[in-house]
Amino acid sequence: MKSKVIISKPDLILWSLVVLTVFYLINYIVSTLVGKIFLNREDAIALVYSTVMRNLSLALGIAASSFGSKAALIVTLAFILQVQSASWFGKYFVNKVFK
């Protein structure tokens, strides 16, 4: 995607971040609840991380080649959210949620 398009449409990035944030929140909530109800602590933590952490490098290649640069932009933004959210989850929530 050309930088002029990104700069001329900042709402595209904003809406993409909103959608991705909602997606990851739902992912964390559902996998945490399922893990807390049905699994022991170690398996529940593994479920959360394996559900949320996806193979985005492969997804980026597929998105760019199949759907164009807008899809690649969303996957690229997902990289940022995914890694940061996993770090925050591990630092602030794992010991509180999975006692």
N, C-alpha and C positions, 0 to 999 in steps of 0.2 A: 504494500500500500504506500502510496506516495505521501510524503510528509505534508504536502499542501492540503491534501484531503483531510488528514488527521487534524491539522491546525484549524482548518475551516469548519470542521464539525466536532467541536469538543463535546457536544451532547452525545455523540456516538460512544466515546470512551466512558462518559459518565453512566449512560444506560447500561453499557456492557458491564461495568463494575457493579452496578446495582443488581443486575441479573445474576452475575457470578457470586456475589455475596449471599444472596437469597439461596442459590443452589448449594453453596457450601454450608450455610447454616442448617438447611434441611438435612443435608448429608450428615453433619455432626450430630444433630438432634436424634435422628432416626437410628443411626448406628450406635450412639451412646445408650439410648433406651433399650434397644435390642440386646446389646452387650450386657448392660446392667441387669436386665431381667433374666436372660437365659444362660449367661456364661460366667465363668470365674474371672477374676480381675485381669490376669495376664491375657487370656483369650479375648476379653472385652476390649482391652487397649489395642491389641493386634487387629481386631475387627474394625475399630474406628480408624486407625491409620491405614489399613489396607483398603477400606472403603473410600476414604477421602483422598488418599494419595494415588493418583492414577498415572499412567504412562503418558505424560503430556508431550514428550518429545516425539513419540510416534503420532500422537494426535495432531501435533503441529504440522508435520509433513503431509498427513492425509488431508487436513483442512486446507492447507495452502494449495495443494495440487488439485483437489477435487472441488472445493467451494470458493476459492479465491482469497484475496487478501483480507477481506472483512472477517471471514471465519478465522483466519490465521491471527488476526489482531485479538480476537476473543480468547483464543487458546494461549496467546502470549501473555495477556492480562491474567489468565488463570494461573500461569506459572507464579506470578507475583503473589497472588492471594493464597494459593495452595501451600507454598512453603512457609509463608509468614503465619498463616492460620494454624498450621501444624505445630509450629514453634510455640505460639501462644497457647494452644490447647495443652501441649506437654508441660509448659511452664506454669500455667495458672489453673488448669481444670482437672488434669488427670488425678492428682492426689485428693482433690475435693470430691470428685464424682465417684471415683473407684476406690473407696476406702478399704 
